[in-house]
């Protein structure tokens, strides 16, 4: 299954494929379409009188719908999004049709689409797109304002007793508008899973996360209309200062949400390295700063929601992530004044207790969150440590030291205030015994824990699980792939690889294979029993049709598989320093890589017959360290380095091989 690294290096450095990942068996699991124009791949439902409907598959010919209410539901085979076009081959003066769209097959209906404009308990708020009589023979294209950003199933309904003959039913993909070949990834990942019922699960999941984020990169003029339509939908609002731009979901909300970017942007980095949309999204948030207070909005336009301390800080953490991957000095210096003003805004909320008093209560949907809240303070700690690094990169040494000192003080206060020895977990705040998934995952992941605490937190988080994933105590009956994405990383950081993989298989195994969803992109969330009624009682008005089936915040495994299972991470901007620390996680082998402006970073490891081998390539201008997952006699580039238990190797950039006789 695995190509040799030497062949891969030769392929990569050749001129025509510069910037492209190597080809291999993993390409079969790339969900991105090969063309910007897609045709149905199957017929899902037929009702009434429909002749030759199979000719609509792959644009083979014409089909005729006869009789009011007759319909055909077309299946595009995966999540798509864009404008529908078709030909009216034969019509009368009374012929009329309507179109309805849905991501989930549960909501294939002739009378309504799934809901994207507004959540309503009837699940029919969006209705249909009517194409009224008299129809004109010839080519027809869906109006631009009526764009559907995410769907898999298109239902075409006859709204007249008179027949209508159609052909050439296509979808012009609207996402990734700046990229012609959406399959041309700059990164890749491949591993065989010996435990899951589908051995290709991990590779499929990596690509499903990558494709999910691709569907969330959209033209800047295709946001959801706000105020919301009184019925129907419209996606013609401006999303920010420039496009393309990364938003939270393909169907909805179709706006910049910085918290979501905390997961989605690392996914972009390891798969497509397409970070222009990230820069545009962050620039949009900084452009909307309150010049008097330094407060940043929770979301970008047209929603432009305010009053979220956590999402304010996610913009600041996102600034660090973008700079880590790009070293875009010109951009960072351009936003630096607003960045430091925004850091001062949240630091100003630290009171005499030494903790941040969270007053901007909007968040990812969790209950609670105000006051001296553990989640908010854990995110503040990450904000301060990354702010210290950014200030250091710009040679603001005094400011860097100040941020670092404030972070150190907060770490001590955080543990004194929130750690509960009896439970081995952090509590939500001083007035509750609840131990939230988010705060505990962040505390472990962001290094607020001691090694002993990390073990206890990892074990304690598992107590929230059921067969389908982690049920968040801070949002009962809810499984949030957003927060679980951080939890997976936290278990890896704690050294509990088996636990990380178990959660990944439960939660994302359900999402990727359930026939309630699109089986190509990743659900926004679901209930503890696997239903689509995510957040029903928490803002979504008991409307399961409103749930997004292509939400970038659910793509956490894509970067986790690269950063931990493959073990390849950048430590300083553009990857000038890096680390390789494979987490074998019960697997026999893994390979993959990504690129930065410095060049290609690739690795391939395998364990066979008590021999562990690792081949890797990094840019020659870089350097890093390798932490080996096994002990034994270590050979680096055919020279014995040591015999024994030492596991850390310092290595210069270039192509290297390590072999360990276990």
Secondary structure by P-SEA (a helix, b strand, c coil): ccccaaaaaaaaacccccccccccccccccccccccccccccccccccccccccccccccbbbbbccccbbbbbbcccccbbbbbbbcccccccccbbbbbbccccccccccccccccccccccccccccccccccccccccccccccccccbbbbbbcccbbbbbcccccccccccccccccccccbbbbbbccccccaaaaaaaaaaaaaaaaacccccccccccccccccccccccccccccccccccccccccccccccaaaaaaacccccaaaaaaaaaaaaaccccccccccccccccccccaaaaaaaaaaaaaaaaaccaaaaaaaaaaaaaaaaaaaaaaccccccccccccccccccccccccaaaaaaaaaaaaaaaaaaaaacaaaaaaaaaaaaaaaaaaaaaccccccccccccccccccccaaaaaaaaaaccccaaaaaaaaaaaaccccccccccccccccccaaaaaaaaaaaaaacaaaaaaaaaaaaaaaaaccccccccccccccccccccccccccccccccccccccccccaaaaaaaaaccccccccccccccbbbbbccccccccccccccccbbbbbbbbbcccbbbbbbcccccccbbbbbcccccccccccccccccccbbbbccccbbbbbcc
